[in-house]
Amino acid sequence: QVQLVDSGGGLVQTGGSLRLSCAASGRTFNSYTMGWFRQAPGKQRELVAAITRTYAEYYADSGKGRFTISRDNAKNTVYLQMNSLKPEDTGVYYCAAKAHPVVTGPYDYWGQGTQVTVSS
């Protein structure tokens, strides 16, 4: 059982940066695959970045080269560093977790979401 609390969203201008954080409960955090999803208005929720227990990283094309996912197992925390932000990055970002090592497919646990708005 995992509880996730995500934070760090806000309003930023085009070209700016944000770092999202996700704090997880439980002693098994270091065994989980962690992901960040974005839900934009009128759009399907989509995986934007993920990291496995072995620190393998995945990025959707939309954020590749601008986003960096990382994890600190000692702090039970995963981060999403977002640079060179664009208006199309706007949406509610959700932290998610699952036990399976493959980054695609269903996730089992979800944070409450944090709003990211990029103004043009």
TAGIKA-V550841 format. One record per backbone hydrogen bond with DSSP energy under -1.0 kcal/mol. NH is the residue of the N-H (numbers start at 0). CO is the residue of the C=O. Records with the same first field share a line. If there is no record, write none. Layout:
NH=CO, CO
This chain:
4=22
6=20
11=116
13=118
14=84
15=12
17=81
19=79
20=6
21=77
22=4
23=75
24=2
30=27
31=28
32=97
33=50
34=95
35=48
36=93
37=45
38=91
42=39
45=37
47=35
48=35
49=57
50=33
51=55
54=51
57=49
59=47
62=59
63=59
65=62
66=62
67=80
69=78
71=76
74=71
76=71
77=21
78=69
79=19
80=67
81=17
82=65
84=15
88=85
89=86
90=115
91=38
92=113
93=36
95=34
96=108
97=32
107=96
108=96
110=94
113=92
115=90
116=9
118=11
